[in-house]
Amino acid sequence: MPDPHPLDHLKNTLVNSPAKRASFLAGTLELLRNHGVNVDDPKVVERLGLNLDLADGQKFVKGTTASTLIITITS
């Protein structure tokens, strides 16, 4: 059986691990901060769709997919 695609692996990891979800979100926020986005402003975080619930893996992955599109468009 072939190895799963790296993005499938990432999705499975994020769905199954609250710690990985927290780390992924922290990395995303840090990337934005390093590019001048004020991620300490709750309105900015909400506008980017990054006010995600870390408790629900499936919901988190769906939220990051939508957020990635928003971040890409606004960048």
PyMOL Python script that loads the backbone (N, CA, C, O; Angstrom):
from pymol import cmd

cmd.read_pdbstr("""\
ATOM      1  N   MET A   1       0.848  -1.182   0.000  1.00  0.00           N
ATOM      2  CA  MET A   1       0.000   0.000   0.000  1.00  0.00           C
ATOM      3  C   MET A   1       0.892   1.244   0.000  1.00  0.00           C
ATOM      4  O   MET A   1       1.839   1.320   0.784  1.00  0.00           O
ATOM      5  N   PRO A   2       0.603   2.224  -0.871  1.00  0.00           N
ATOM      6  CA  PRO A   2       1.437   3.427  -0.935  1.00  0.00           C
ATOM      7  C   PRO A   2       1.287   4.273   0.334  1.00  0.00           C
ATOM      8  O   PRO A   2       0.273   4.214   1.030  1.00  0.00           O
ATOM      9  N   ASP A   3       2.320   5.053   0.604  1.00  0.00           N
ATOM     10  CA  ASP A   3       2.276   5.970   1.739  1.00  0.00           C
ATOM     11  C   ASP A   3       1.194   7.015   1.504  1.00  0.00           C
ATOM     12  O   ASP A   3       0.949   7.419   0.367  1.00  0.00           O
ATOM     13  N   PRO A   4       0.547   7.450   2.581  1.00  0.00           N
ATOM     14  CA  PRO A   4      -0.465   8.493   2.410  1.00  0.00           C
ATOM     15  C   PRO A   4       0.184   9.812   1.979  1.00  0.00           C
ATOM     16  O   PRO A   4       1.351  10.072   2.275  1.00  0.00           O
ATOM     17  N   HIS A   5      -0.571  10.609   1.299  1.00  0.00           N
ATOM     18  CA  HIS A   5      -0.103  11.927   0.868  1.00  0.00           C
ATOM     19  C   HIS A   5       0.236  12.747   2.119  1.00  0.00           C
ATOM     20  O   HIS A   5      -0.457  12.630   3.129  1.00  0.00           O
ATOM     21  N   PRO A   6       1.282  13.569   2.074  1.00  0.00           N
ATOM     22  CA  PRO A   6       1.654  14.360   3.253  1.00  0.00           C
ATOM     23  C   PRO A   6       0.516  15.223   3.806  1.00  0.00           C
ATOM     24  O   PRO A   6       0.413  15.406   5.019  1.00  0.00           O
ATOM     25  N   LEU A   7      -0.334  15.751   2.928  1.00  0.00           N
ATOM     26  CA  LEU A   7      -1.450  16.560   3.415  1.00  0.00           C
ATOM     27  C   LEU A   7      -2.495  15.703   4.119  1.00  0.00           C
ATOM     28  O   LEU A   7      -3.133  16.152   5.071  1.00  0.00           O
ATOM     29  N   ASP A   8      -2.671  14.464   3.650  1.00  0.00           N
ATOM     30  CA  ASP A   8      -3.571  13.543   4.351  1.00  0.00           C
ATOM     31  C   ASP A   8      -3.013  13.212   5.724  1.00  0.00           C
ATOM     32  O   ASP A   8      -3.750  13.127   6.705  1.00  0.00           O
ATOM     33  N   HIS A   9      -1.703  13.027   5.780  1.00  0.00           N
ATOM     34  CA  HIS A   9      -1.049  12.752   7.063  1.00  0.00           C
ATOM     35  C   HIS A   9      -1.231  13.934   8.014  1.00  0.00           C
ATOM     36  O   HIS A   9      -1.545  13.745   9.189  1.00  0.00           O
ATOM     37  N   LEU A  10      -1.035  15.151   7.508  1.00  0.00           N
ATOM     38  CA  LEU A  10      -1.226  16.347   8.325  1.00  0.00           C
ATOM     39  C   LEU A  10      -2.664  16.420   8.829  1.00  0.00           C
ATOM     40  O   LEU A  10      -2.897  16.673  10.011  1.00  0.00           O
ATOM     41  N   LYS A  11      -3.617  16.201   7.947  1.00  0.00           N
ATOM     42  CA  LYS A  11      -5.029  16.251   8.341  1.00  0.00           C
ATOM     43  C   LYS A  11      -5.312  15.247   9.446  1.00  0.00           C
ATOM     44  O   LYS A  11      -5.944  15.587  10.446  1.00  0.00           O
ATOM     45  N   ASN A  12      -4.855  14.023   9.277  1.00  0.00           N
ATOM     46  CA  ASN A  12      -5.086  12.990  10.292  1.00  0.00           C
ATOM     47  C   ASN A  12      -4.435  13.354  11.615  1.00  0.00           C
ATOM     48  O   ASN A  12      -5.013  13.142  12.682  1.00  0.00           O
ATOM     49  N   THR A  13      -3.231  13.903  11.540  1.00  0.00           N
ATOM     50  CA  THR A  13      -2.538  14.315  12.756  1.00  0.00           C
ATOM     51  C   THR A  13      -3.317  15.413  13.468  1.00  0.00           C
ATOM     52  O   THR A  13      -3.496  15.359  14.685  1.00  0.00           O
ATOM     53  N   LEU A  14      -3.780  16.407  12.719  1.00  0.00           N
ATOM     54  CA  LEU A  14      -4.527  17.508  13.323  1.00  0.00           C
ATOM     55  C   LEU A  14      -5.869  17.045  13.892  1.00  0.00           C
ATOM     56  O   LEU A  14      -6.295  17.519  14.945  1.00  0.00           O
ATOM     57  N   VAL A  15      -6.525  16.133  13.205  1.00  0.00           N
ATOM     58  CA  VAL A  15      -7.811  15.618  13.690  1.00  0.00           C
ATOM     59  C   VAL A  15      -7.620  14.861  14.998  1.00  0.00           C
ATOM     60  O   VAL A  15      -8.458  14.952  15.895  1.00  0.00           O
ATOM     61  N   ASN A  16      -6.532  14.118  15.115  1.00  0.00           N
ATOM     62  CA  ASN A  16      -6.355  13.213  16.248  1.00  0.00           C
ATOM     63  C   ASN A  16      -5.544  13.757  17.418  1.00  0.00           C
ATOM     64  O   ASN A  16      -5.498  13.115  18.467  1.00  0.00           O
ATOM     65  N   SER A  17      -4.908  14.908  17.279  1.00  0.00           N
ATOM     66  CA  SER A  17      -4.025  15.389  18.344  1.00  0.00           C
ATOM     67  C   SER A  17      -4.301  16.848  18.720  1.00  0.00           C
ATOM     68  O   SER A  17      -3.990  17.757  17.950  1.00  0.00           O
ATOM     69  N   PRO A  18      -4.888  17.073  19.907  1.00  0.00           N
ATOM     70  CA  PRO A  18      -5.093  18.446  20.357  1.00  0.00           C
ATOM     71  C   PRO A  18      -3.781  19.228  20.472  1.00  0.00           C
ATOM     72  O   PRO A  18      -3.751  20.427  20.194  1.00  0.00           O
ATOM     73  N   ALA A  19      -2.721  18.571  20.872  1.00  0.00           N
ATOM     74  CA  ALA A  19      -1.422  19.246  21.000  1.00  0.00           C
ATOM     75  C   ALA A  19      -0.917  19.702  19.627  1.00  0.00           C
ATOM     76  O   ALA A  19      -0.383  20.804  19.501  1.00  0.00           O
ATOM     77  N   LYS A  20      -1.079  18.876  18.617  1.00  0.00           N
ATOM     78  CA  LYS A  20      -0.661  19.255  17.259  1.00  0.00           C
ATOM     79  C   LYS A  20      -1.522  20.391  16.722  1.00  0.00           C
ATOM     80  O   LYS A  20      -1.026  21.260  16.006  1.00  0.00           O
ATOM     81  N   ARG A  21      -2.819  20.390  17.065  1.00  0.00           N
ATOM     82  CA  ARG A  21      -3.690  21.487  16.641  1.00  0.00           C
ATOM     83  C   ARG A  21      -3.212  22.800  17.260  1.00  0.00           C
ATOM     84  O   ARG A  21      -3.143  23.824  16.580  1.00  0.00           O
ATOM     85  N   ALA A  22      -2.887  22.765  18.541  1.00  0.00           N
ATOM     86  CA  ALA A  22      -2.409  23.969  19.225  1.00  0.00           C
ATOM     87  C   ALA A  22      -1.100  24.451  18.610  1.00  0.00           C
ATOM     88  O   ALA A  22      -0.914  25.648  18.392  1.00  0.00           O
ATOM     89  N   SER A  23      -0.200  23.523  18.332  1.00  0.00           N
ATOM     90  CA  SER A  23       1.090  23.865  17.740  1.00  0.00           C
ATOM     91  C   SER A  23       0.911  24.449  16.337  1.00  0.00           C
ATOM     92  O   SER A  23       1.561  25.433  15.985  1.00  0.00           O
ATOM     93  N   PHE A  24       0.040  23.849  15.548  1.00  0.00           N
ATOM     94  CA  PHE A  24      -0.228  24.315  14.192  1.00  0.00           C
ATOM     95  C   PHE A  24      -0.793  25.729  14.211  1.00  0.00           C
ATOM     96  O   PHE A  24      -0.365  26.585  13.437  1.00  0.00           O
ATOM     97  N   LEU A  25      -1.761  25.973  15.101  1.00  0.00           N
ATOM     98  CA  LEU A  25      -2.365  27.293  15.202  1.00  0.00           C
ATOM     99  C   LEU A  25      -1.340  28.317  15.675  1.00  0.00           C
ATOM    100  O   LEU A  25      -1.293  29.435  15.162  1.00  0.00           O
ATOM    101  N   ALA A  26      -0.526  27.942  16.643  1.00  0.00           N
ATOM    102  CA  ALA A  26       0.515  28.852  17.138  1.00  0.00           C
ATOM    103  C   ALA A  26       1.499  29.199  16.022  1.00  0.00           C
ATOM    104  O   ALA A  26       1.914  30.352  15.902  1.00  0.00           O
ATOM    105  N   GLY A  27       1.873  28.227  15.214  1.00  0.00           N
ATOM    106  CA  GLY A  27       2.779  28.470  14.099  1.00  0.00           C
ATOM    107  C   GLY A  27       2.173  29.397  13.065  1.00  0.00           C
ATOM    108  O   GLY A  27       2.862  30.254  12.513  1.00  0.00           O
ATOM    109  N   THR A  28       0.894  29.228  12.804  1.00  0.00           N
ATOM    110  CA  THR A  28       0.200  30.080  11.846  1.00  0.00           C
ATOM    111  C   THR A  28       0.150  31.520  12.351  1.00  0.00           C
ATOM    112  O   THR A  28       0.409  32.461  11.601  1.00  0.00           O
ATOM    113  N   LEU A  29      -0.185  31.678  13.629  1.00  0.00           N
ATOM    114  CA  LEU A  29      -0.240  33.014  14.213  1.00  0.00           C
ATOM    115  C   LEU A  29       1.137  33.664  14.232  1.00  0.00           C
ATOM    116  O   LEU A  29       1.263  34.862  13.977  1.00  0.00           O
ATOM    117  N   GLU A  30       2.160  32.889  14.529  1.00  0.00           N
ATOM    118  CA  GLU A  30       3.530  33.421  14.543  1.00  0.00           C
ATOM    119  C   GLU A  30       3.958  33.863  13.141  1.00  0.00           C
ATOM    120  O   GLU A  30       4.584  34.911  12.987  1.00  0.00           O
ATOM    121  N   LEU A  31       3.628  33.080  12.132  1.00  0.00           N
ATOM    122  CA  LEU A  31       3.935  33.447  10.755  1.00  0.00           C
ATOM    123  C   LEU A  31       3.283  34.786  10.394  1.00  0.00           C
ATOM    124  O   LEU A  31       3.920  35.661   9.808  1.00  0.00           O
ATOM    125  N   LEU A  32       2.018  34.926  10.750  1.00  0.00           N
ATOM    126  CA  LEU A  32       1.311  36.175  10.473  1.00  0.00           C
ATOM    127  C   LEU A  32       1.937  37.337  11.238  1.00  0.00           C
ATOM    128  O   LEU A  32       2.127  38.423  10.690  1.00  0.00           O
ATOM    129  N   ARG A  33       2.255  37.097  12.512  1.00  0.00           N
ATOM    130  CA  ARG A  33       2.874  38.147  13.333  1.00  0.00           C
ATOM    131  C   ARG A  33       4.190  38.603  12.700  1.00  0.00           C
ATOM    132  O   ARG A  33       4.466  39.801  12.631  1.00  0.00           O
ATOM    133  N   ASN A  34       4.990  37.661  12.244  1.00  0.00           N
ATOM    134  CA  ASN A  34       6.282  37.983  11.629  1.00  0.00           C
ATOM    135  C   ASN A  34       6.135  38.780  10.342  1.00  0.00           C
ATOM    136  O   ASN A  34       7.087  39.411   9.883  1.00  0.00           O
ATOM    137  N   HIS A  35       4.937  38.751   9.759  1.00  0.00           N
ATOM    138  CA  HIS A  35       4.684  39.514   8.536  1.00  0.00           C
ATOM    139  C   HIS A  35       3.858  40.770   8.811  1.00  0.00           C
ATOM    140  O   HIS A  35       3.259  41.347   7.904  1.00  0.00           O
ATOM    141  N   GLY A  36       3.837  41.177  10.066  1.00  0.00           N
ATOM    142  CA  GLY A  36       3.233  42.449  10.421  1.00  0.00           C
ATOM    143  C   GLY A  36       1.754  42.444  10.756  1.00  0.00           C
ATOM    144  O   GLY A  36       1.162  43.509  10.928  1.00  0.00           O
ATOM    145  N   VAL A  37       1.139  41.268  10.854  1.00  0.00           N
ATOM    146  CA  VAL A  37      -0.279  41.197  11.195  1.00  0.00           C
ATOM    147  C   VAL A  37      -0.411  41.217  12.724  1.00  0.00           C
ATOM    148  O   VAL A  37       0.281  40.476  13.422  1.00  0.00           O
ATOM    149  N   ASN A  38      -1.292  42.059  13.227  1.00  0.00           N
ATOM    150  CA  ASN A  38      -1.500  42.172  14.669  1.00  0.00           C
ATOM    151  C   ASN A  38      -2.426  41.050  15.149  1.00  0.00           C
ATOM    152  O   ASN A  38      -3.636  41.243  15.269  1.00  0.00           O
ATOM    153  N   VAL A  39      -1.849  39.887  15.420  1.00  0.00           N
ATOM    154  CA  VAL A  39      -2.646  38.734  15.853  1.00  0.00           C
ATOM    155  C   VAL A  39      -3.040  38.821  17.320  1.00  0.00           C
ATOM    156  O   VAL A  39      -3.709  37.926  17.837  1.00  0.00           O
ATOM    157  N   ASP A  40      -2.626  39.902  17.999  1.00  0.00           N
ATOM    158  CA  ASP A  40      -3.071  40.121  19.374  1.00  0.00           C
ATOM    159  C   ASP A  40      -4.424  40.832  19.410  1.00  0.00           C
ATOM    160  O   ASP A  40      -5.041  40.959  20.467  1.00  0.00           O
ATOM    161  N   ASP A  41      -4.873  41.290  18.254  1.00  0.00           N
ATOM    162  CA  ASP A  41      -6.167  41.950  18.138  1.00  0.00           C
ATOM    163  C   ASP A  41      -7.230  40.886  17.831  1.00  0.00           C
ATOM    164  O   ASP A  41      -7.203  40.279  16.761  1.00  0.00           O
ATOM    165  N   PRO A  42      -8.164  40.660  18.764  1.00  0.00           N
ATOM    166  CA  PRO A  42      -9.198  39.635  18.546  1.00  0.00           C
ATOM    167  C   PRO A  42      -9.996  39.841  17.258  1.00  0.00           C
ATOM    168  O   PRO A  42     -10.441  38.871  16.645  1.00  0.00           O
ATOM    169  N   LYS A  43     -10.179  41.098  16.843  1.00  0.00           N
ATOM    170  CA  LYS A  43     -10.936  41.367  15.611  1.00  0.00           C
ATOM    171  C   LYS A  43     -10.172  40.871  14.379  1.00  0.00           C
ATOM    172  O   LYS A  43     -10.776  40.379  13.426  1.00  0.00           O
ATOM    173  N   VAL A  44      -8.862  41.000  14.404  1.00  0.00           N
ATOM    174  CA  VAL A  44      -8.034  40.513  13.296  1.00  0.00           C
ATOM    175  C   VAL A  44      -8.096  38.994  13.243  1.00  0.00           C
ATOM    176  O   VAL A  44      -8.272  38.413  12.172  1.00  0.00           O
ATOM    177  N   VAL A  45      -7.954  38.356  14.385  1.00  0.00           N
ATOM    178  CA  VAL A  45      -8.001  36.895  14.450  1.00  0.00           C
ATOM    179  C   VAL A  45      -9.358  36.390  13.970  1.00  0.00           C
ATOM    180  O   VAL A  45      -9.435  35.399  13.243  1.00  0.00           O
ATOM    181  N   GLU A  46     -10.410  37.062  14.373  1.00  0.00           N
ATOM    182  CA  GLU A  46     -11.749  36.666  13.922  1.00  0.00           C
ATOM    183  C   GLU A  46     -11.909  36.871  12.418  1.00  0.00           C
ATOM    184  O   GLU A  46     -12.460  36.015  11.727  1.00  0.00           O
ATOM    185  N   ARG A  47     -11.429  38.004  11.916  1.00  0.00           N
ATOM    186  CA  ARG A  47     -11.544  38.293  10.481  1.00  0.00           C
ATOM    187  C   ARG A  47     -10.823  37.245   9.639  1.00  0.00           C
ATOM    188  O   ARG A  47     -11.284  36.878   8.558  1.00  0.00           O
ATOM    189  N   LEU A  48      -9.688  36.768  10.147  1.00  0.00           N
ATOM    190  CA  LEU A  48      -8.943  35.732   9.430  1.00  0.00           C
ATOM    191  C   LEU A  48      -9.510  34.336   9.663  1.00  0.00           C
ATOM    192  O   LEU A  48      -9.053  33.372   9.048  1.00  0.00           O
ATOM    193  N   GLY A  49     -10.490  34.221  10.535  1.00  0.00           N
ATOM    194  CA  GLY A  49     -11.102  32.917  10.808  1.00  0.00           C
ATOM    195  C   GLY A  49     -10.212  32.015  11.628  1.00  0.00           C
ATOM    196  O   GLY A  49     -10.309  30.792  11.535  1.00  0.00           O
ATOM    197  N   LEU A  50      -9.341  32.607  12.434  1.00  0.00           N
ATOM    198  CA  LEU A  50      -8.404  31.802  13.214  1.00  0.00           C
ATOM    199  C   LEU A  50      -8.808  31.659  14.679  1.00  0.00           C
ATOM    200  O   LEU A  50      -8.012  31.198  15.496  1.00  0.00           O
ATOM    201  N   ASN A  51     -10.017  32.042  15.014  1.00  0.00           N
ATOM    202  CA  ASN A  51     -10.518  31.826  16.363  1.00  0.00           C
ATOM    203  C   ASN A  51     -11.155  30.429  16.410  1.00  0.00           C
ATOM    204  O   ASN A  51     -12.368  30.274  16.553  1.00  0.00           O
ATOM    205  N   LEU A  52     -10.289  29.431  16.283  1.00  0.00           N
ATOM    206  CA  LEU A  52     -10.714  28.043  16.115  1.00  0.00           C
ATOM    207  C   LEU A  52     -10.817  27.305  17.438  1.00  0.00           C
ATOM    208  O   LEU A  52     -10.088  27.594  18.387  1.00  0.00           O
ATOM    209  N   ASP A  53     -11.730  26.353  17.486  1.00  0.00           N
ATOM    210  CA  ASP A  53     -11.916  25.499  18.649  1.00  0.00           C
ATOM    211  C   ASP A  53     -10.931  24.339  18.576  1.00  0.00           C
ATOM    212  O   ASP A  53     -10.999  23.519  17.660  1.00  0.00           O
ATOM    213  N   LEU A  54     -10.017  24.268  19.540  1.00  0.00           N
ATOM    214  CA  LEU A  54      -9.012  23.209  19.541  1.00  0.00           C
ATOM    215  C   LEU A  54      -9.568  21.865  20.028  1.00  0.00           C
ATOM    216  O   LEU A  54      -8.910  20.835  19.877  1.00  0.00           O
ATOM    217  N   ALA A  55     -10.764  21.867  20.605  1.00  0.00           N
ATOM    218  CA  ALA A  55     -11.319  20.647  21.179  1.00  0.00           C
ATOM    219  C   ALA A  55     -11.856  19.663  20.137  1.00  0.00           C
ATOM    220  O   ALA A  55     -11.879  18.459  20.390  1.00  0.00           O
ATOM    221  N   ASP A  56     -12.278  20.145  18.995  1.00  0.00           N
ATOM    222  CA  ASP A  56     -12.909  19.304  17.967  1.00  0.00           C
ATOM    223  C   ASP A  56     -12.006  19.242  16.737  1.00  0.00           C
ATOM    224  O   ASP A  56     -11.910  20.211  15.984  1.00  0.00           O
ATOM    225  N   GLY A  57     -11.350  18.111  16.537  1.00  0.00           N
ATOM    226  CA  GLY A  57     -10.385  17.952  15.455  1.00  0.00           C
ATOM    227  C   GLY A  57     -10.960  18.163  14.071  1.00  0.00           C
ATOM    228  O   GLY A  57     -10.362  18.865  13.256  1.00  0.00           O
ATOM    229  N   GLN A  58     -12.110  17.569  13.789  1.00  0.00           N
ATOM    230  CA  GLN A  58     -12.730  17.705  12.464  1.00  0.00           C
ATOM    231  C   GLN A  58     -13.108  19.162  12.192  1.00  0.00           C
ATOM    232  O   GLN A  58     -12.863  19.684  11.104  1.00  0.00           O
ATOM    233  N   LYS A  59     -13.701  19.803  13.184  1.00  0.00           N
ATOM    234  CA  LYS A  59     -14.111  21.201  13.043  1.00  0.00           C
ATOM    235  C   LYS A  59     -12.880  22.099  12.866  1.00  0.00           C
ATOM    236  O   LYS A  59     -12.906  23.048  12.083  1.00  0.00           O
ATOM    237  N   PHE A  60     -11.811  21.793  13.592  1.00  0.00           N
ATOM    238  CA  PHE A  60     -10.578  22.563  13.484  1.00  0.00           C
ATOM    239  C   PHE A  60     -10.015  22.483  12.067  1.00  0.00           C
ATOM    240  O   PHE A  60      -9.647  23.504  11.486  1.00  0.00           O
ATOM    241  N   VAL A  61      -9.948  21.282  11.511  1.00  0.00           N
ATOM    242  CA  VAL A  61      -9.396  21.101  10.162  1.00  0.00           C
ATOM    243  C   VAL A  61     -10.245  21.845   9.139  1.00  0.00           C
ATOM    244  O   VAL A  61      -9.702  22.486   8.239  1.00  0.00           O
ATOM    245  N   LYS A  62     -11.552  21.773   9.260  1.00  0.00           N
ATOM    246  CA  LYS A  62     -12.420  22.516   8.342  1.00  0.00           C
ATOM    247  C   LYS A  62     -12.193  24.014   8.492  1.00  0.00           C
ATOM    248  O   LYS A  62     -12.184  24.742   7.499  1.00  0.00           O
ATOM    249  N   GLY A  63     -12.013  24.477   9.714  1.00  0.00           N
ATOM    250  CA  GLY A  63     -11.765  25.899   9.964  1.00  0.00           C
ATOM    251  C   GLY A  63     -10.439  26.362   9.406  1.00  0.00           C
ATOM    252  O   GLY A  63     -10.339  27.469   8.876  1.00  0.00           O
ATOM    253  N   THR A  64      -9.413  25.526   9.518  1.00  0.00           N
ATOM    254  CA  THR A  64      -8.109  25.936   8.990  1.00  0.00           C
ATOM    255  C   THR A  64      -8.128  25.973   7.472  1.00  0.00           C
ATOM    256  O   THR A  64      -7.427  26.782   6.865  1.00  0.00           O
ATOM    257  N   THR A  65      -8.910  25.118   6.858  1.00  0.00           N
ATOM    258  CA  THR A  65      -9.027  25.147   5.403  1.00  0.00           C
ATOM    259  C   THR A  65      -9.633  26.469   4.960  1.00  0.00           C
ATOM    260  O   THR A  65      -9.126  27.104   4.036  1.00  0.00           O
ATOM    261  N   ALA A  66     -10.704  26.886   5.606  1.00  0.00           N
ATOM    262  CA  ALA A  66     -11.333  28.169   5.273  1.00  0.00           C
ATOM    263  C   ALA A  66     -10.390  29.316   5.593  1.00  0.00           C
ATOM    264  O   ALA A  66     -10.283  30.261   4.813  1.00  0.00           O
ATOM    265  N   SER A  67      -9.705  29.249   6.726  1.00  0.00           N
ATOM    266  CA  SER A  67      -8.782  30.320   7.123  1.00  0.00           C
ATOM    267  C   SER A  67      -7.632  30.445   6.148  1.00  0.00           C
ATOM    268  O   SER A  67      -7.202  31.557   5.841  1.00  0.00           O
ATOM    269  N   THR A  68      -7.129  29.336   5.657  1.00  0.00           N
ATOM    270  CA  THR A  68      -6.019  29.362   4.709  1.00  0.00           C
ATOM    271  C   THR A  68      -6.421  30.111   3.446  1.00  0.00           C
ATOM    272  O   THR A  68      -5.628  30.876   2.897  1.00  0.00           O
ATOM    273  N   LEU A  69      -7.630  29.897   2.989  1.00  0.00           N
ATOM    274  CA  LEU A  69      -8.107  30.619   1.815  1.00  0.00           C
ATOM    275  C   LEU A  69      -8.193  32.107   2.088  1.00  0.00           C
ATOM    276  O   LEU A  69      -7.822  32.913   1.234  1.00  0.00           O
ATOM    277  N   ILE A  70      -8.671  32.483   3.251  1.00  0.00           N
ATOM    278  CA  ILE A  70      -8.778  33.898   3.605  1.00  0.00           C
ATOM    279  C   ILE A  70      -7.392  34.521   3.699  1.00  0.00           C
ATOM    280  O   ILE A  70      -7.162  35.605   3.162  1.00  0.00           O
ATOM    281  N   ILE A  71      -6.479  33.855   4.366  1.00  0.00           N
ATOM    282  CA  ILE A  71      -5.120  34.383   4.529  1.00  0.00           C
ATOM    283  C   ILE A  71      -4.456  34.543   3.166  1.00  0.00           C
ATOM    284  O   ILE A  71      -3.786  35.546   2.919  1.00  0.00           O
ATOM    285  N   THR A  72      -4.631  33.577   2.293  1.00  0.00           N
ATOM    286  CA  THR A  72      -4.024  33.640   0.963  1.00  0.00           C
ATOM    287  C   THR A  72      -4.583  34.823   0.176  1.00  0.00           C
ATOM    288  O   THR A  72      -3.829  35.542  -0.480  1.00  0.00           O
ATOM    289  N   ILE A  73      -5.871  35.023   0.235  1.00  0.00           N
ATOM    290  CA  ILE A  73      -6.506  36.104  -0.509  1.00  0.00           C
ATOM    291  C   ILE A  73      -6.087  37.467   0.037  1.00  0.00           C
ATOM    292  O   ILE A  73      -5.859  38.394  -0.741  1.00  0.00           O
ATOM    293  N   THR A  74      -5.983  37.604   1.340  1.00  0.00           N
ATOM    294  CA  THR A  74      -5.678  38.900   1.916  1.00  0.00           C
ATOM    295  C   THR A  74      -4.191  39.200   1.950  1.00  0.00           C
ATOM    296  O   THR A  74      -3.801  40.340   2.202  1.00  0.00           O
ATOM    297  N   SER A  75      -3.354  38.206   1.701  1.00  0.00           N
ATOM    298  CA  SER A  75      -1.898  38.415   1.773  1.00  0.00           C
ATOM    299  C   SER A  75      -1.362  39.106   0.552  1.00  0.00           C
ATOM    300  O   SER A  75      -0.159  39.353   0.460  1.00  0.00           O
TER     301      SER A  75
END
""", "prot")
cmd.dss("prot")
cmd.show_as("cartoon", "prot")
cmd.util.cbc("prot")
cmd.orient("prot")
